[in-house]
Amino acid sequence: MRYAIKTSPQLTTFEDMLQVWTAADEMEIFESAWNFDHFYPIFVEDTSGPCMEAWITLAALAQATRRIRVGCLVSGVVYRHPAVLANMISSLDIVSNGRLEIGLGAGWNDEECEAYGIELGTMTQRFDRFDECCEIITSLLTQETTNFEGSYFKLKNARNNPAGIQKPHPPICIGGGGPKRTLPNVARYAQHWNYPSSDLEGFLNRRKILYSICNEIGRDPAEIITSTHIKVHEKDMGETELNCKQFKDEGLDLAIFSIPPPHTSAILKPLAEVAERVG
């Protein structure tokens, strides 16, 4: 099993995140580092605290590192036009010298959307939009021009120039476990599927469904790496280690340590030791 870190840019400072990412960049056990895409802190009672924008932060952290792969887990497509996002992806792939991982999700945060006047829509609308975004982004990253006419987006001879470094495009990670809408898009477009929970039973159930969908459309499931978030229990690394071992025993490819704020690079050494013991 391989290992990564995630520092959500909420309730933290850029300096603290920078310290963690540059330290992880020097530790070969960590293959990638991730942030998230929100404007308000999530899963906390008070959402008025600081939360840095994902892509600006990611670009700065990419410039500050040299080896570790970088990504946003995940970028909510409701926040940005897919053609704009495709250009951002290619530019950051160039800036990072081919180290970018693409994270995509439909979006879900009602509070942010209501505050900013962004139409989130019903669940059906969100995933209809997501379907269009996945198709548009993939086309813009691989084709010289893209024409598209859907319910949400219309593109006419759209270009994305210059293209990124990685061919045909940086790996696409789709996050989520919805069996009817999310997993079919994973099977069609993704090279990486993130199950955003440390619930092992849920992961196994959704992976079985994903593999069934892959078989139906003629996609080799082995082409898609699997990952999940591993909660970091700073005062009980034994629980973190047990969680890693359980997922490794079930064939997980990538364990992503979700590091809570306040962020400090001191957490990396015990996490590396957990990773080395689990293997």
C-alpha positions as CSV (number, residue, x, y, z in Angstrom):
1,M,0.0,0.0,0.0
2,R,1.1,3.5,-0.8
3,Y,0.7,6.6,1.4
4,A,-0.2,10.3,1.1
5,I,-1.1,13.2,3.3
6,K,-4.0,15.7,3.2
7,T,-4.1,19.1,4.9
8,S,-7.4,20.9,4.5
9,P,-6.8,24.6,4.2
10,Q,-9.3,25.5,7.0
11,L,-8.6,26.9,10.5
12,T,-4.9,27.0,9.6
13,T,-2.3,29.3,8.1
14,F,-0.4,29.0,4.8
15,E,2.9,28.9,6.7
16,D,1.8,25.9,8.7
17,M,0.6,24.0,5.6
18,L,3.8,25.0,3.9
19,Q,5.9,23.5,6.7
20,V,4.0,20.2,6.5
21,W,4.2,19.9,2.7
22,T,7.9,20.8,2.4
23,A,8.7,18.3,5.1
24,A,6.6,15.6,3.4
25,D,8.4,16.3,0.2
26,E,11.6,15.1,1.8
27,M,10.1,11.8,3.0
28,E,9.9,9.2,0.3
29,I,7.1,7.3,2.1
30,F,4.6,9.9,1.1
31,E,3.9,9.9,-2.6
32,S,1.3,12.7,-2.8
33,A,-0.1,15.6,-0.8
34,W,-3.7,17.0,-1.1
35,N,-5.8,19.9,0.0
36,F,-9.6,20.4,-0.4
37,D,-11.9,22.8,-2.3
38,H,-14.1,24.8,0.1
39,F,-14.6,28.4,1.0
40,Y,-16.0,27.9,4.5
41,P,-14.7,25.4,7.1
42,I,-16.6,22.2,7.0
43,F,-17.7,19.7,9.6
44,V,-17.3,22.2,12.4
45,E,-20.0,24.2,14.4
46,D,-18.6,27.6,13.6
47,T,-18.1,28.0,9.8
48,S,-16.9,31.6,10.1
49,G,-13.3,30.8,10.5
50,P,-10.5,31.0,7.9
51,C,-10.5,28.8,4.8
52,M,-8.0,29.4,2.0
53,E,-8.9,28.9,-1.7
54,A,-7.8,25.6,-3.0
55,W,-6.2,26.2,-6.3
56,I,-4.2,29.3,-5.3
57,T,-2.9,27.4,-2.3
58,L,-2.2,24.3,-4.3
59,A,-0.2,26.3,-6.9
60,A,1.9,27.9,-4.2
61,L,2.6,24.5,-2.5
62,A,3.5,23.0,-5.8
63,Q,6.1,25.7,-6.3
64,A,7.5,25.1,-2.8
65,T,8.0,21.3,-3.4
66,R,10.0,19.3,-5.9
67,R,9.1,15.6,-5.7
68,I,5.7,15.0,-4.1
69,R,2.6,14.8,-6.3
70,V,0.0,17.4,-5.6
71,G,-3.8,17.5,-5.9
72,C,-7.1,18.9,-4.7
73,L,-9.3,16.2,-3.2
74,V,-11.7,17.2,-4.7
75,S,-12.4,20.2,-6.8
76,G,-16.2,20.9,-6.8
77,V,-17.2,21.5,-10.4
78,V,-20.1,23.7,-9.3
79,Y,-17.6,26.4,-8.4
80,R,-15.9,26.9,-11.7
81,H,-16.8,26.6,-15.4
82,P,-15.3,23.3,-16.6
83,A,-13.4,25.1,-19.4
84,V,-11.8,27.4,-16.9
85,L,-11.0,24.5,-14.7
86,A,-9.4,22.6,-17.6
87,N,-7.1,25.6,-18.2
88,M,-6.2,25.8,-14.5
89,I,-5.4,22.0,-14.6
90,S,-3.1,22.3,-17.6
91,S,-1.3,25.4,-16.2
92,L,-0.8,23.8,-12.8
93,D,0.5,20.7,-14.4
94,I,3.1,22.8,-16.1
95,V,3.9,24.8,-13.0
96,S,4.4,21.6,-11.0
97,N,6.5,20.0,-13.7
98,G,4.0,17.2,-14.3
99,R,3.2,16.4,-10.7
100,L,-0.5,17.3,-10.7
101,E,-3.4,14.9,-9.8
102,I,-6.9,16.0,-10.8
103,G,-9.6,15.7,-8.2
104,L,-13.2,16.1,-9.3
105,G,-16.5,16.1,-7.4
106,A,-20.1,17.3,-8.0
107,G,-20.2,19.6,-5.1
108,W,-22.5,19.5,-2.1
109,N,-22.1,22.5,0.3
110,D,-25.4,24.3,0.5
111,E,-24.1,27.0,2.8
112,E,-21.3,28.1,0.5
113,C,-23.5,28.1,-2.6
114,E,-26.3,30.0,-0.9
115,A,-23.8,32.6,0.5
116,Y,-22.2,33.2,-2.9
117,G,-25.3,32.9,-5.1
118,I,-24.1,29.8,-6.8
119,E,-27.0,27.5,-7.9
120,L,-26.2,24.1,-6.5
121,G,-29.4,22.5,-7.6
122,T,-31.1,19.2,-6.8
123,M,-29.1,16.0,-6.6
124,T,-30.2,15.1,-10.1
125,Q,-29.1,18.5,-11.4
126,R,-25.8,18.3,-9.6
127,F,-24.9,15.1,-11.2
128,D,-26.3,16.0,-14.6
129,R,-23.9,19.0,-14.4
130,F,-21.1,16.7,-13.2
131,D,-21.6,14.3,-16.2
132,E,-21.2,17.3,-18.5
133,C,-18.1,18.6,-16.7
134,C,-16.3,15.3,-16.8
135,E,-16.8,15.0,-20.5
136,I,-15.8,18.6,-21.2
137,I,-12.7,18.6,-19.0
138,T,-11.5,15.3,-20.5
139,S,-12.0,16.6,-24.0
140,L,-10.3,19.9,-23.4
141,L,-7.3,18.1,-21.8
142,T,-6.9,15.7,-24.8
143,Q,-8.3,17.4,-27.9
144,E,-7.1,20.4,-29.9
145,T,-10.6,21.9,-30.0
146,T,-13.8,20.9,-28.2
147,N,-17.4,21.4,-29.3
148,F,-20.1,20.6,-26.8
149,E,-23.8,21.4,-26.3
150,G,-25.5,20.3,-23.1
151,S,-28.1,21.5,-20.6
152,Y,-25.5,23.4,-18.6
153,F,-22.6,24.2,-20.9
154,K,-22.0,25.0,-24.5
155,L,-18.6,25.1,-26.1
156,K,-17.7,26.1,-29.6
157,N,-14.2,25.4,-31.0
158,A,-12.9,25.7,-27.4
159,R,-9.2,25.5,-26.9
160,N,-7.0,24.7,-24.0
161,N,-3.5,25.9,-24.9
162,P,-0.9,25.2,-23.7
163,A,-1.6,21.6,-22.7
164,G,-0.2,20.1,-19.6
165,I,2.9,18.0,-19.3
166,Q,1.4,14.6,-18.5
167,K,-0.2,12.6,-21.4
168,P,-2.9,12.1,-22.2
169,H,-3.7,14.2,-19.1
170,P,-2.9,14.2,-15.4
171,P,-4.6,11.3,-13.6
172,I,-8.2,12.0,-12.8
173,C,-9.5,11.2,-9.3
174,I,-13.2,11.2,-8.7
175,G,-14.3,11.2,-5.1
176,G,-17.5,9.8,-3.7
177,G,-19.4,6.5,-3.4
178,G,-22.8,7.1,-5.1
179,P,-23.6,3.9,-7.0
180,K,-26.0,5.4,-9.5
181,R,-24.1,8.6,-10.7
182,T,-20.6,8.9,-9.2
183,L,-19.3,5.4,-9.7
184,P,-20.3,5.2,-13.4
185,N,-18.3,8.4,-14.0
186,V,-15.3,6.8,-12.1
187,A,-15.6,3.9,-14.5
188,R,-15.8,6.1,-17.6
189,Y,-13.2,8.8,-16.8
190,A,-11.1,8.2,-13.7
191,Q,-7.7,6.7,-13.1
192,H,-8.2,7.0,-9.4
193,W,-11.3,6.6,-7.1
194,N,-11.4,8.0,-3.7
195,Y,-13.8,6.7,-1.2
196,P,-14.1,9.6,1.3
197,S,-14.5,7.7,4.5
198,S,-12.7,5.3,6.7
199,D,-15.7,3.0,6.8
200,L,-14.2,-0.3,5.5
201,E,-17.5,-2.1,5.0
202,G,-18.8,0.8,2.9
203,F,-15.6,0.9,0.9
204,L,-15.8,-2.8,0.1
205,N,-19.5,-2.5,-0.9
206,R,-18.8,0.4,-3.3
207,R,-15.7,-1.1,-4.8
208,K,-17.7,-4.2,-5.7
209,I,-20.2,-2.0,-7.4
210,L,-17.5,0.0,-9.2
211,Y,-15.9,-3.2,-10.5
212,S,-19.2,-4.5,-11.7
213,I,-19.8,-1.2,-13.7
214,C,-16.3,-1.5,-15.1
215,N,-17.0,-5.0,-16.3
216,E,-20.2,-3.9,-17.9
217,I,-18.5,-1.2,-20.0
218,G,-15.4,-3.2,-20.8
219,R,-13.0,-1.2,-18.5
220,D,-10.3,-3.1,-16.6
221,P,-10.8,-2.2,-12.9
222,A,-7.1,-2.6,-12.4
223,E,-6.6,0.6,-14.3
224,I,-8.2,2.5,-11.4
225,I,-6.3,2.9,-8.2
226,T,-8.3,3.1,-5.0
227,S,-7.8,5.4,-2.0
228,T,-9.5,6.5,1.2
229,H,-9.1,9.0,4.0
230,I,-7.4,7.6,7.1
231,K,-8.2,9.7,10.1
232,V,-5.2,10.7,12.1
233,H,-5.6,10.1,15.8
234,E,-2.7,12.2,17.2
235,K,-3.0,10.8,20.7
236,D,-3.6,7.2,19.6
237,M,-1.5,6.2,16.6
238,G,-2.5,2.6,17.3
239,E,-6.0,3.3,16.0
240,T,-4.6,5.0,12.9
241,E,-2.3,2.0,12.3
242,L,-5.1,-0.5,12.8
243,N,-7.3,1.4,10.3
244,C,-4.4,1.3,7.7
245,K,-3.8,-2.4,8.3
246,Q,-7.5,-3.2,7.8
247,F,-7.6,-1.4,4.5
248,K,-4.3,-2.9,3.3
249,D,-5.6,-6.4,4.0
250,E,-8.5,-5.6,1.7
251,G,-6.4,-4.4,-1.1
252,L,-6.5,-0.6,-0.9
253,D,-3.9,1.0,-3.1
254,L,-3.4,4.4,-1.4
255,A,-4.0,5.5,2.2
256,I,-4.4,9.3,2.6
257,F,-3.7,10.5,6.1
258,S,-6.1,13.3,6.8
259,I,-4.1,15.6,9.2
260,P,-6.2,17.9,11.4
261,P,-5.3,21.5,12.1
262,P,-3.3,23.1,13.7
263,H,-0.9,21.7,11.2
264,T,2.7,20.8,12.2
265,S,5.3,18.8,10.5
266,A,6.0,17.0,13.7
267,I,3.1,14.7,12.9
268,L,4.9,13.3,9.8
269,K,7.4,11.2,11.6
270,P,4.9,9.1,13.6
271,L,2.8,8.7,10.4
272,A,5.8,7.6,8.5
273,E,6.5,5.0,11.2
274,V,2.9,3.7,11.0
275,A,3.3,3.5,7.2
276,E,6.5,1.6,7.4
277,R,5.1,-0.9,10.0
278,V,2.0,-1.6,8.0
279,G,4.0,-1.7,4.7
